[in-house]
Amino acid sequence: MFGKPKHPYTRLLIDSIPNPASGKKVIRHIPGDPPSLVNRPSGCAFHPRCPSAMGVCQTEVPSLTGVGRGRVACHLHRSPQEDRVAAHA
């Protein structure tokens, strides 16, 4: 997850961690507020802050999908089969 994160929001979180060894003095800021645990946004909880959010992210909770040796819950990694099922729903 840390070496090659698949979810764009996870990439943002990792990029926002200061790394003194790199000499980088600027911390990357993620716009907006973290998702509320009490009043979750509809669809993917991270869509309000995710740079890769699509329309489907606002309405559908992504399912956990295998990607390489890992798994991710992100519409960017939906399988063609999931897209066909969604188109017929």
N, C-alpha and C positions, 0 to 999 in steps of 0.2 A: 504494500500500500504506500509506503513512504518513497520507495525508489521510483516507481512508475505508476502514480495514481491515475485511475481511469475516470473518476468523476471530476468535472471541472471545478466544482466548489472545493473538493479536497485539495486539488492543486493550489487554489488560492490560499487555503488555510496553511498549507506547508510553506508556500512562498512568503507568508506573513510572519513566519518565525525568524527572529533575528539570528544571524550566524556570524559571530565575531571573527571566526577564522577566515571568512571570505573578504573581510575588510569593507563589506557593504554597510554603509551607515544609515541608509534609508530603509525603513520598514514599509513593505507593501501594505496598503490599506484596502480593506474590502468595504465598498460602499454599503450603506444601509445597516439595519439592525439584525442580529442573529434571530432565527426563527423562535417564536414563543413556544414553550413546551405546553402551555395551557391552551392557547388559541392558535393552533397550527394553521399555516396557510393551506388552501386547497391544493390538491395535486402533490407535486414534489415539494417538500418543506423548504427546499433551498432555492426554488425558482426566483424569489424576489431579489436574490443577491448573486445568482449564477450568470456569468457572462455568456453561457451557451444555451440559456433557457429558450424554449420554443413554446408555441401555443399549447401543445399537449402537456407540457410541464405544469401549466396552471390548472389543469382539470383532472389529470390521471396520475395516481401514485405509481411510480415506476416499479416493475417487478425486478427481483434479483436475477441477474443474468450472468452466466459464466463468460469470462473474457480472459483468454489465455489461461494462465494458471490461477487466476483470481476470480472474484465475482464483484459486480457493481449493480447498484439500483439506479439506473440512469437511462432516459429515453434515447440518448445518443448511441447507446449500445443495444438497442432493440434488434432482435433477430427478424429476418424477412417474414418468418411465420407469425410473429407477434404483430407485425404491420398488417398482414393479411387479415388476421382475426380482428384487429381494431377497425379496419376498413369495412368489415361486414357487420359490425356491432351497431 
